[in-house]
């Protein structure tokens, strides 16, 4: 019984570490993979460095992003911060 009591603080530290560090990291990775898998040509995105553009082509290794007429850059899928959804204005009454 005393052996179990001496390991209890270590078990609690591991459990807290899992809940505060590992689990949120796994959730972020899952959300990021889902976000990148839904990106296709014509999608408006923002990169982690704040560049806005429209996806021209998308592969698992790279994304070609049109940031201005005639200007296309290549980025890594991990650089995608968010997908920009168009704002639909309510009709004026």
Secondary structure, 3 states (H helix, E strand, C coil): CHHHHHHHHHHHHHHHHHHHHHHHHHHHHHHHHHHHHCCCCCCEEEECCCCEEEEEEECCCCEEEEEECCEEEEECHHHEEEECCCCCCCCCC
